[in-house]
């Protein structure tokens, strides 16, 4: 157990991180992600409020769907990356990262309902098959869709979202009912996995982690996530800065790097091209699927060309690597 964002989180269980990682890639794994925040925003002005404060355009979706978006500051830096579950015409569950719930709530208001539920993420190529043994209705919720279903006698909200690069579901369960659902999932053959596997899985999938690839000092465009910006919206927090950056071009850009050895790069390591410092590793680890080190890094745009050879300075050693496309691994 380790401290994480104000919560005590399981780093791994008895099987260990690599076994948990491979269970998710080959079958199904369950993650307790109750540390994610849930802020319920409702009422006639909820839609307009979220349109003003978040980058993505809710007009692209409708009730019963989910959307990935950013909360930016006026400089275009990412205060948090968020999933919005649109539950009903005027009801939204906004889901910030663990330590950012209060920050996001200060911007959008709403009611913090985090303590009323647990969230179990069931991910992997056989995740839906396993969940279907408990509830075919829950298992049928499609990717980036949201539905309220009865699961073992409790009303749960199920979304076709996740953070592993695999298909799967995130299930918001009333807190008092969580142990029963988790136990049933284990009995259905779903492996249990901790924070370590969650990090290696999201890194293989090339997914950003706030505080690493995203922060108030890293903009949405620098993280190469311009697709989450609703450029046609009249206005939103940070739009002017992002428009200006889009027109001027970014000075640094996120890219993927695959190393030539098993030794993992680490965040904060400098990235060199021909001995010249071009950027920094934002996340690095060993890839259980590829058997080598992988990293995400912010580098000068000229160094992001696929095939670019780089060196990563890790303590007293230099790891050789190559800029590659992300995700690093394909969905199973």
Secondary structure, 3 states (H helix, E strand, C coil): CEEECCEEECCCCCCCHHHHHHHHHHCCEEEECCCCCCEEEECCCHHHHHHHHECCCHHHCCCCEEEEEEEECCCCEEEEEEEEEEEECCEEEEECCHHHHHHHHHHHCCEECHHHEEEEEEECCCHHHHHHCCCHHHHCCCECEEEEEEECCEEEEEEECCCCCCCEEEEEEEHHHHHHHHHHHHHCCCEEECHHHHHHHHHHCCCCCECCCEECCEECCCCCCHHHCCCCCCCCCCHHHHHHHHHHCCCCEEEEEEECCCCCCCCCCEEEECCEEEEEEEEEEECCCCCCEEEEEEECHHHHCCCCEEEEEECCEEEEEEEECCCCCCCC
